[in-house]
């Protein structure tokens, strides 16, 4: 095992004369333990690259084995351990947090391979040349457990063939997005599946949400905003650049754009301003068996279902779990026990009180004819409470 800090600035000799010095190492980042593909040698003030097969690593130097070995120009498009990774922040997939790369661990067994990073104080001590005086155990994270960034382009350089970020919970991703710089944040979002990215953005704080939607390229933006809830887009409406707002409305399509504009008629302190306009609704005359069949076909199972009568008026709410536990021949309208609702103009403090008093998980928002316009979930309420708490606006 050898550390990057121990290889950097080592002299390269040929025929007992100094040929140059090693200043960086390029790797092919798409493999579980990426091999060093190029060694960057500084010679006569210029950076050149050479295949590691032409270098023999010794204890304190490297020997050039063939004077005719091809020296190629330095390519900024490559991913370099010193320039693009050392001292940078990466994502520790295991602990779901950002960590700083203080040194890089390589394995030398015929070829140099990256096996991990040192995030502990030992890495700093080693680079200062004090490891013999101040012996500290390294704190190493295996390469498979990190996501590393290309800081020049902002693109995520995945250390595994499968993007591990997509397996993280949206709230964990949101915490990471809030701590990242703009290039790295954009790289993370662009590496995620569109649905996962939308969920993570919605979980992030308002400043992070604004920044991400302003930063993304149009092609990526379109995929993500089409997966976001209409209410979330409406909440950001007046906080974004007018040109970007116009672009988002065009990307989401005419029908959803109209829904966003309808939501803008209500303030953020009203039920209509925070409601989600996409929800699952069943006619109350359906049987449990028929409802189960519809739920089975749905790509994701809603926590609750809005029940209406033949005139599309609200009957109440049924939670999916209760539907699945009921007699298959029972009618949905006969199972409804939760009949609370609010109007879009209702004050948000009233919404909070209803959720608290009746332990609600889903609250329909209806028009004056009791036709459902949207729903407010417990998750929306909790997120809004957290936002209001920061500004002491809850009464």
N, C-alpha and C positions, 0 to 999 in steps of 0.2 A: 504494500500500500504506500502511495506517495501523495503528497499534497501539491496543489497547483502552486502555492507560494514557494515551494521548494524547487520548482522547475523554472519559474519566471526569472529572467535576467541571467540565466546560466549561459556561460560562454559556449560557443560551438567552435570546435577546432577541426582543421584539416591539415594533415602533414605537420602537426605540432605547432601550427600557426593559428591565431585567432581568425576565424572566418566571419563571425558575427555573434549575435546573442539571441536567445529565444525570448520573445516578448508576449506570445499568445498562442492559443491552440484552438483550431476550429473543430467542431464536432457535427456529426449528422444526428440531429436531435430526435429523430422519429423512431428510435429503437429503445428498448428497455434500459440497456446500459450502453449509451452511445460511444463509439470508438472515435478517437482523435483522427480526423481525416487530413488535416493540414497542420503544420507547425509554422508559425510566423517568426521569421528571422529578421532582425534589424541589421542591415549591412550597409555601411557607408551612408547612414542616415535615412535609408529607405526601408520600407517594410516589404519583404518578399515572402512567399510561401513555398514550402517544400513538403513532399510526402514523408510521413514519419518512418517509412521503410528505409529511407536513406540516412537515418540517424541512429546511432548506437548510444543509448543513455548510460552514462557512467555516474559515479557517486556525486560529483560536483560539476559535471560538464556533459557535453554531448559531442560525439565524434561524427563528422560527415564521412560516410563510407565510400562515396563515389563523387569525384570532382565534376563528373558530367551529369550529375543529377539535375533534372530540370527545375529551375527556379521560376515561379509564376508570380504575376502581380498580385498584390493584396486585393481581395474581393470583399467589398463592404456588405455584400448580400449574405455572406456566410454568418453563422452564429458562433461567436467567440467566447471562450470561457472567461477571459480576463475583461474584455471590453463590454460584453453583453450580460455577464452573470455575476462576477465578483462584485461585492458591495451593493448588489441590488436586492430588492425585495422579491420573494417568490411566495407561492401559496403552498403551505404545508397541508396536503390533502387529508392526512390522518387526523390532525388536530384542528383543521378548519380555521387556519389563521395565517397571517402574513409573517414571514420571518426574513431576517437579513442573512445574506450569504457572506460569511466571514472567510471561508476558504472552501476549496473544492477537492473532493477525495477521488483519486484515480487509482486504478489497479494496473500494475505493470506485469503482464504475463504473456510475453510475446508481442503484445500491442497495448497501447494505452487506452483504457476505458474509464468513463466516468461512472462511479458507483454511488456517490452521495455528496452531500454538502455538510460543512461544519458550520453550525449556527451559534456555537458557544464562544466564550471568551478565549478559549484555547486557540481559535483561529486567528484572532487579533494578536495574541501573544506570539504565536508562531511567525507571523508576518513581520513582527518587530525584532525577530531574532532572539527572543528571550525565553524560548520554550525550555532550554536547559536550566535556566536560572529559576523560572517560575513554572514548574510542571503542573499543568491542569489537564484533566481528562477532556477530550473533545466531545461535543454534542452533535452527533451525526444523524442526519435524516437520509434514508435511502433515496436514490434518484427516482425510483418508481413512485415515491410519495410526494413529489413536488410538481408544480407547474411553473415553468420558467418563461420569462418574457424576452422577446427581442426588443430592446429599448429604443432601437433606431426607428422601427416601423410601428411599434405598438402591437404587433401581432403576437399572439401567444404561440410559443414554441412548445409543443406537447412532447413530454418525455416518454409517453406511452402511445401505442397505436389507438387506444380508446381514451377519449377525453374524460378524465375522472371528475371534472367539474360538474358534468351533467348528472352525476350521482349524488351531489350534495343538495341539501334542503334549500329552498329559495331564501329562507331567512338567513342561513349561513352564508350564502352567496351575497346577499344584500350587505351583511356586515363587512365582507371583504371589499365589495364595490365602494363602500363609503370610505374606506381607508386608502384606496389606490389613487394614483395620479391619473390624469386624463388619458394618456396613451395606453397605460396598462389596463385601465378600466375598459376602454374601448376594445382592447384585445380580448379581455375575458368575455365581454358581452358577445362579440362576434364569434367566439369559439363555442358558445352554447347553442343548444337547440332553441328555436324561436320561442316556443311555449315556455321553456325553462327560463330563458332570458327575460321574457315579459313578466313572469311571476317574481323573479328576483328584483327587477326594477320596481315593481309595485310594492315590494317589501322595504325598499330602501327609503331613506329620508328624502324630503322634498327637494333639497339642494342637489342631491345625487341624481334623482330622477330627472330634474331639469337639465343638468349637465350632460347626462347620457343622451337624452333625446336631441339635444343641440349638436352633439359631437358625431353621432352615427352617420355613416354614408347612407344615401337614399335607398340603395338596394337592401341593406340590412334593416334600416328603419322601417321600411314597408312590411317586412316579414314579422317584425316584433310588434308594431302598433296594431296590426290586425289580430294579434293574440291578446292584447291588453283589454281590460274592462273599459267600457265607454265612460264610466264615472271617473276612472283614473285619468283618462285623457282630458276630460272636462275640467278636472281639478288643476291641471297644468296649463289650461288654455291661455290665461292672461299672463302667465309667467314666462312663456317662450317668445322667441322672436316671431313677429307677425308672418314673415316669409316661411318660417318652419311650420307654424300653425296651419297655414294654407296648404303646405305640402302634405302634412299629416292628414288633413281632412280629405285631400285628394286620394291619398293612399288607402284610407280605410273604406272608401266607397261612399256612394250617395246616401244610402240608407243609414249607415252608422254615423255619418257626418251630421245628418239631420237629428239623430238621437243626441249627439254631443251638444248640438246647438239648443235642443230642448232643455237639456240639463243646465245650460248656462242661464236659463231663466230663473233658476233658483240659486240662492246663496249657499256657501259652504257650511253655513250654520243652520241649514234647513235639511229636512229629510230628502227632498228631491235633489239636493246638491251632492249627496253622498251615496244615493242608491245605485245599485247595479241594475242595468236595464236588460241584461240577459239572464234568464232564469228558466227553470223547468216548470211547466204548467200542465195539469191534467184535468179533464172534465170529471166532475164528481160522480157521474153515472158509470164510469169505468169500474170494472171489478179489480180486486187486488191482483188476480192472475193476469189480466190484461195490462195493468200498470207494471207488473214485474217484467212482462215481455218487453215493454217499451224501455224500461230501465236497463235491461240486459243488453239491448242493442246500443245504448248510449256509450260514447267513448269514455266518459268519466261519470261516476255516480254522484249526483248532487246530494248534499246533506239533507235538504228538504225540498218538498214539492208544493207549489201553489195550486190549490184546488179551486176550480170555478164551476159555476152552474151553466146551464144551456145558454144563458144570455151573456156569458163571459164575465159575470160579476163574481167577486170574491166570495168563496165559502170559508176558506181558512187555509191553514198550513198543515201538511203531514210530513213527518220526518221519514226519510227512506227506511231507516231501521224499523220503524213501526209498521210500515207497509209490508216489509218482508216477513215480519213476525205475525201477521194477521191471517185470518181465514181467507183462502184463495177466492171464495165466491162472494165475499163482502164487498159492498160498494164503498168507494173512497169517501163519498160525502157523509156516510154514516160513521166513519172512523175519525173525522175531524174533531179535535178537541181544542186546538189552538186557533182562535178567531181574532186575535189582535191585529190592528192595522193602523197606519198613519196616513195623513195626506201629505203631498209634496211640500206644502208650505209649513208643515209642523216644525217647531223648533227642535234642534238637535238634542237639547237638554231633555226634552220630553221623550225622545227616542232612548236616551240613556236610562231614564227612569223606568221605561217599559221593559227594557232588557234586564235591568237589575231586579225589578219587582216580580217579574213572572219567569225569570230564568230562560229567556228566549234564546234561540239560536238563529232564527230567521224571522224577519218582520216585513210583511208586504207594504208597499206604498201604492195607494189607489187614488183615482181621480174622483170627482164629485159623484160619479155614478157607480162607484165602487169597482171599477174595472182596474185590475192590477197594471201599474206602470213600471214597477221595478221591485227589488227587494233589498233589504239591508241585512247583512250577515253579522254574526258576532265578531268575526275578524275585522270587518270594516269599523265596527264600533270601537273595538280595542285600539286599532290604529289611530282612529280619530281622537280618542281620549288621550292617547300618548302625545299626539300633536298639540292638542289644546292645553294639556298640562304644562307643556314647555312655555306656553304664552299666558298661563293662568286665566284662561277664558271660560273654564267650566264653572257654572254657578251651582 
